[in-house]
Amino acid sequence: MRKAIAILPLVALLLTGCDIGTHGTKVSSQEHQPRITVYAADAANTLTYYYVVDDRTGVVYLQFDGFYRGGITVMLNPDGTPVTKDQLELR
């Protein structure tokens, strides 16, 4: 009887789960597709850090690509506003 009481919560836990379905609305319009440009100083793409620019807004992001890790963050001016492509004089 004690085993049944001990196993019952475990079985209940195993039978509950998370929903793996998709939520939200899928948009197929080209208008909502990201438009970005990547700027790097090395044509061989061996750099670890490079700029990613949102072509619609001109906002610059710094992307890091390393061995089994990576990330992206918006670049900010000292006053907290985003850095733009014009400020970096990117072509």
Rosetta blueprint (number, residue, H / E / L):
1 M L
2 R H
3 K H
4 A H
5 I H
6 A H
7 I H
8 L H
9 P H
10 L H
11 V H
12 A H
13 L H
14 L H
15 L H
16 T L
17 G L
18 C L
19 D L
20 I L
21 G L
22 T L
23 H L
24 G L
25 T L
26 K L
27 V L
28 S L
29 S L
30 Q H
31 E H
32 H H
33 Q L
34 P L
35 R L
36 I E
37 T E
38 V E
39 Y E
40 A L
41 A L
42 D L
43 A L
44 A L
45 N L
46 T L
47 L L
48 T L
49 Y E
50 Y E
51 Y E
52 V E
53 V E
54 D E
55 D L
56 R L
57 T L
58 G L
59 V E
60 V E
61 Y E
62 L E
63 Q E
64 F E
65 D E
66 G E
67 F L
68 Y L
69 R E
70 G E
71 G E
72 I E
73 T E
74 V E
75 M L
76 L E
77 N L
78 P L
79 D L
80 G L
81 T L
82 P E
83 V L
84 T E
85 K H
86 D H
87 Q H
88 L H
89 E L
90 L L
91 R L
